[in-house]
């Protein structure tokens, strides 16, 4: 799933942390990084940040309820 215009980085990470299953960031090279890992969150997203927000990222979530949480985040911010 593609998520765009993330303005509240802290809230985004809280949603990721609340997910029960694995949530992965898909890099432009096709690599998948586990966003449940704090180290991966900081290292992988450091290159994506622009002026404190994330313009666009690709995520893969495996649990239905996690997908729903991420969709709610996209809709409600």
VMD Tcl script that builds the backbone (N, CA, C; Angstrom):
set m [mol new atoms 231]
animate dup $m
set s [atomselect $m all]
$s set {name element resname resid chain x y z} {
  {N N UNK 1 A 0.839 -1.161 0.000}
  {CA C UNK 1 A 0.000 0.000 0.000}
  {C C UNK 1 A 0.885 1.225 0.000}
  {N N UNK 2 A 0.467 2.224 -0.735}
  {CA C UNK 2 A 1.225 3.469 -0.820}
  {C C UNK 2 A 0.592 4.469 0.139}
  {N N UNK 3 A 1.435 5.055 0.995}
  {CA C UNK 3 A 0.974 6.070 1.934}
  {C C UNK 3 A 1.680 7.365 1.574}
  {N N UNK 4 A 0.909 8.445 1.497}
  {CA C UNK 4 A 1.472 9.725 1.087}
  {C C UNK 4 A 1.222 10.810 2.126}
  {N N UNK 5 A 2.052 11.827 2.067}
  {CA C UNK 5 A 1.903 13.051 2.870}
  {C C UNK 5 A 1.756 12.795 4.362}
  {N N UNK 6 A 2.686 12.060 4.922}
  {CA C UNK 6 A 2.678 11.827 6.368}
  {C C UNK 6 A 3.269 13.067 7.029}
  {N N UNK 7 A 2.438 13.771 7.763}
  {CA C UNK 7 A 2.868 15.005 8.426}
  {C C UNK 7 A 3.249 14.755 9.880}
  {N N UNK 8 A 2.554 13.836 10.540}
  {CA C UNK 8 A 2.800 13.560 11.961}
  {C C UNK 8 A 3.590 12.253 12.070}
  {N N UNK 9 A 4.914 12.373 12.066}
  {CA C UNK 9 A 5.805 11.210 12.077}
  {C C UNK 9 A 5.611 10.393 13.357}
  {N N UNK 10 A 5.485 11.090 14.495}
  {CA C UNK 10 A 5.311 10.384 15.770}
  {C C UNK 10 A 4.047 9.534 15.768}
  {N N UNK 11 A 2.962 10.088 15.270}
  {CA C UNK 11 A 1.696 9.336 15.207}
  {C C UNK 11 A 1.824 8.150 14.255}
  {N N UNK 12 A 2.515 8.357 13.142}
  {CA C UNK 12 A 2.729 7.277 12.190}
  {C C UNK 12 A 3.463 6.113 12.848}
  {N N UNK 13 A 4.542 6.420 13.595}
  {CA C UNK 13 A 5.292 5.369 14.269}
  {C C UNK 13 A 4.454 4.703 15.364}
  {N N UNK 14 A 3.594 5.450 16.032}
  {CA C UNK 14 A 2.716 4.854 17.045}
  {C C UNK 14 A 1.754 3.859 16.409}
  {N N UNK 15 A 1.235 4.199 15.231}
  {CA C UNK 15 A 0.353 3.269 14.511}
  {C C UNK 15 A 1.138 2.019 14.128}
  {N N UNK 16 A 2.347 2.194 13.605}
  {CA C UNK 16 A 3.192 1.046 13.242}
  {C C UNK 16 A 3.457 0.183 14.473}
  {N N UNK 17 A 3.824 0.823 15.594}
  {CA C UNK 17 A 4.120 0.080 16.826}
  {C C UNK 17 A 2.905 -0.676 17.347}
  {N N UNK 18 A 1.706 -0.160 17.092}
  {CA C UNK 18 A 0.491 -0.816 17.585}
  {C C UNK 18 A 0.059 -1.998 16.723}
  {N N UNK 19 A 0.663 -2.147 15.560}
  {CA C UNK 19 A 0.319 -3.264 14.677}
  {C C UNK 19 A 0.790 -4.574 15.294}
  {N N UNK 20 A -0.017 -5.618 15.136}
  {CA C UNK 20 A 0.314 -6.922 15.709}
  {C C UNK 20 A 1.289 -7.709 14.851}
  {N N UNK 21 A 1.158 -7.574 13.549}
  {CA C UNK 21 A 2.007 -8.336 12.637}
  {C C UNK 21 A 3.147 -7.500 12.085}
  {N N UNK 22 A 3.815 -8.078 11.153}
  {CA C UNK 22 A 4.969 -7.437 10.513}
  {C C UNK 22 A 4.487 -6.337 9.566}
  {N N UNK 23 A 5.167 -5.189 9.607}
  {CA C UNK 23 A 4.912 -4.091 8.677}
  {C C UNK 23 A 6.258 -3.739 8.060}
  {N N UNK 24 A 6.294 -3.744 6.737}
  {CA C UNK 24 A 7.561 -3.541 6.044}
  {C C UNK 24 A 7.514 -2.314 5.145}
  {N N UNK 25 A 8.640 -1.622 5.104}
  {CA C UNK 25 A 8.849 -0.537 4.158}
  {C C UNK 25 A 9.497 -1.144 2.926}
  {N N UNK 26 A 8.941 -0.875 1.750}
  {CA C UNK 26 A 9.516 -1.364 0.506}
  {C C UNK 26 A 10.345 -0.229 -0.098}
  {N N UNK 27 A 11.642 -0.463 -0.228}
  {CA C UNK 27 A 12.530 0.567 -0.773}
  {C C UNK 27 A 12.394 0.634 -2.293}
  {N N UNK 28 A 12.961 1.673 -2.866}
  {CA C UNK 28 A 12.916 1.824 -4.323}
  {C C UNK 28 A 13.665 0.697 -5.032}
  {N N UNK 29 A 14.591 0.030 -4.308}
  {CA C UNK 29 A 15.325 -1.107 -4.880}
  {C C UNK 29 A 14.561 -2.424 -4.702}
  {N N UNK 30 A 13.417 -2.374 -4.000}
  {CA C UNK 30 A 12.625 -3.575 -3.786}
  {C C UNK 30 A 12.928 -4.306 -2.489}
  {N N UNK 31 A 13.863 -3.778 -1.694}
  {CA C UNK 31 A 14.161 -4.386 -0.398}
  {C C UNK 31 A 13.007 -4.115 0.563}
  {N N UNK 32 A 12.822 -5.005 1.524}
  {CA C UNK 32 A 11.779 -4.837 2.532}
  {C C UNK 32 A 12.425 -4.738 3.904}
  {N N UNK 33 A 12.127 -3.644 4.596}
  {CA C UNK 33 A 12.695 -3.387 5.915}
  {C C UNK 33 A 11.592 -3.429 6.964}
  {N N UNK 34 A 11.830 -4.159 8.028}
  {CA C UNK 34 A 10.856 -4.329 9.094}
  {C C UNK 34 A 10.709 -3.028 9.889}
  {N N UNK 35 A 9.555 -2.376 9.790}
  {CA C UNK 35 A 9.342 -1.120 10.501}
  {C C UNK 35 A 8.968 -1.315 11.959}
  {N N UNK 36 A 8.787 -2.537 12.403}
  {CA C UNK 36 A 8.543 -2.784 13.816}
  {C C UNK 36 A 9.836 -2.615 14.611}
  {N N UNK 37 A 10.952 -2.650 13.949}
  {CA C UNK 37 A 12.259 -2.438 14.577}
  {C C UNK 37 A 12.536 -0.937 14.651}
  {N N UNK 38 A 12.828 -0.447 15.851}
  {CA C UNK 38 A 13.131 0.979 16.012}
  {C C UNK 38 A 14.341 1.384 15.186}
  {N N UNK 39 A 15.344 0.542 15.147}
  {CA C UNK 39 A 16.535 0.857 14.364}
  {C C UNK 39 A 16.173 1.000 12.890}
  {N N UNK 40 A 15.366 0.089 12.376}
  {CA C UNK 40 A 14.945 0.174 10.976}
  {C C UNK 40 A 14.120 1.430 10.731}
  {N N UNK 41 A 13.283 1.814 11.697}
  {CA C UNK 41 A 12.482 3.030 11.542}
  {C C UNK 41 A 13.394 4.226 11.315}
  {N N UNK 42 A 14.394 4.376 12.163}
  {CA C UNK 42 A 15.259 5.545 12.073}
  {C C UNK 42 A 16.189 5.500 10.869}
  {N N UNK 43 A 16.778 4.348 10.634}
  {CA C UNK 43 A 17.741 4.242 9.537}
  {C C UNK 43 A 17.051 4.299 8.178}
  {N N UNK 44 A 15.984 3.530 8.007}
  {CA C UNK 44 A 15.344 3.443 6.695}
  {C C UNK 44 A 14.598 4.703 6.315}
  {N N UNK 45 A 13.982 5.378 7.278}
  {CA C UNK 45 A 13.202 6.559 6.944}
  {C C UNK 45 A 14.019 7.845 6.947}
  {N N UNK 46 A 15.232 7.803 7.439}
  {CA C UNK 46 A 16.071 8.999 7.456}
  {C C UNK 46 A 16.269 9.548 6.045}
  {N N UNK 47 A 16.314 8.670 5.070}
  {CA C UNK 47 A 16.507 9.101 3.686}
  {C C UNK 47 A 15.222 9.625 3.045}
  {N N UNK 48 A 14.078 9.319 3.641}
  {CA C UNK 48 A 12.800 9.695 3.059}
  {C C UNK 48 A 12.335 11.062 3.559}
  {N N UNK 49 A 12.787 11.447 4.758}
  {CA C UNK 49 A 12.316 12.692 5.372}
  {C C UNK 49 A 12.670 13.904 4.523}
  {N N UNK 50 A 11.715 14.806 4.429}
  {CA C UNK 50 A 11.929 16.074 3.744}
  {C C UNK 50 A 11.158 17.131 4.518}
  {N N UNK 51 A 11.870 18.004 5.171}
  {CA C UNK 51 A 11.250 19.066 5.973}
  {C C UNK 51 A 10.338 18.513 7.062}
  {N N UNK 52 A 10.686 17.375 7.648}
  {CA C UNK 52 A 9.929 16.836 8.764}
  {C C UNK 52 A 8.699 16.041 8.395}
  {N N UNK 53 A 8.468 15.792 7.117}
  {CA C UNK 53 A 7.338 14.956 6.728}
  {C C UNK 53 A 7.796 13.933 5.706}
  {N N UNK 54 A 6.936 12.951 5.450}
  {CA C UNK 54 A 7.256 11.889 4.496}
  {C C UNK 54 A 6.320 12.052 3.306}
  {N N UNK 55 A 6.854 12.381 2.119}
  {CA C UNK 55 A 5.985 12.612 0.972}
  {C C UNK 55 A 5.274 11.346 0.474}
  {N N UNK 56 A 5.994 10.196 0.452}
  {CA C UNK 56 A 5.376 8.970 -0.061}
  {C C UNK 56 A 6.229 7.766 0.303}
  {N N UNK 57 A 5.583 6.704 0.775}
  {CA C UNK 57 A 6.278 5.443 1.034}
  {C C UNK 57 A 5.371 4.280 0.655}
  {N N UNK 58 A 5.989 3.138 0.394}
  {CA C UNK 58 A 5.269 1.897 0.131}
  {C C UNK 58 A 5.417 1.000 1.344}
  {N N UNK 59 A 4.290 0.497 1.850}
  {CA C UNK 59 A 4.286 -0.400 3.002}
  {C C UNK 59 A 3.603 -1.705 2.645}
  {N N UNK 60 A 4.017 -2.760 3.334}
  {CA C UNK 60 A 3.343 -4.056 3.243}
  {C C UNK 60 A 2.994 -4.460 4.662}
  {N N UNK 61 A 1.715 -4.720 4.900}
  {CA C UNK 61 A 1.242 -5.235 6.189}
  {C C UNK 61 A 0.567 -6.571 5.913}
  {N N UNK 62 A 0.747 -7.513 6.823}
  {CA C UNK 62 A 0.274 -8.873 6.582}
  {C C UNK 62 A -1.004 -9.224 7.332}
  {N N UNK 63 A -1.323 -8.478 8.372}
  {CA C UNK 63 A -2.525 -8.758 9.161}
  {C C UNK 63 A -3.639 -7.811 8.739}
  {N N UNK 64 A -4.853 -8.365 8.600}
  {CA C UNK 64 A -5.994 -7.566 8.159}
  {C C UNK 64 A -6.222 -6.372 9.083}
  {N N UNK 65 A -6.158 -6.579 10.392}
  {CA C UNK 65 A -6.406 -5.482 11.324}
  {C C UNK 65 A -5.315 -4.413 11.239}
  {N N UNK 66 A -4.104 -4.804 10.900}
  {CA C UNK 66 A -3.032 -3.825 10.728}
  {C C UNK 66 A -3.267 -2.976 9.482}
  {N N UNK 67 A -3.729 -3.621 8.423}
  {CA C UNK 67 A -4.058 -2.893 7.193}
  {C C UNK 67 A -5.151 -1.876 7.485}
  {N N UNK 68 A -6.150 -2.284 8.272}
  {CA C UNK 68 A -7.241 -1.375 8.629}
  {C C UNK 68 A -6.722 -0.192 9.454}
  {N N UNK 69 A -5.800 -0.441 10.388}
  {CA C UNK 69 A -5.203 0.646 11.187}
  {C C UNK 69 A -4.474 1.641 10.287}
  {N N UNK 70 A -3.704 1.116 9.350}
  {CA C UNK 70 A -2.961 1.977 8.445}
  {C C UNK 70 A -3.891 2.774 7.527}
  {N N UNK 71 A -4.969 2.138 7.096}
  {CA C UNK 71 A -5.964 2.834 6.263}
  {C C UNK 71 A -6.615 3.962 7.063}
  {N N UNK 72 A -6.954 3.702 8.320}
  {CA C UNK 72 A -7.533 4.734 9.176}
  {C C UNK 72 A -6.557 5.891 9.366}
  {N N UNK 73 A -5.288 5.579 9.524}
  {CA C UNK 73 A -4.278 6.628 9.642}
  {C C UNK 73 A -4.247 7.486 8.377}
  {N N UNK 74 A -4.317 6.834 7.221}
  {CA C UNK 74 A -4.296 7.564 5.956}
  {C C UNK 74 A -5.516 8.477 5.835}
  {N N UNK 75 A -6.664 7.982 6.276}
  {CA C UNK 75 A -7.902 8.746 6.144}
  {C C UNK 75 A -7.976 9.873 7.184}
  {N N UNK 76 A -7.657 9.545 8.436}
  {CA C UNK 76 A -7.837 10.495 9.523}
  {C C UNK 76 A -6.583 11.259 9.925}
  {N N UNK 77 A -5.439 10.777 9.471}
  {CA C UNK 77 A -4.184 11.449 9.798}
  {C C UNK 77 A -3.684 11.232 11.170}
}
mol reanalyze $m
mol bondsrecalc $m
mol representation Tube
mol addrep $m
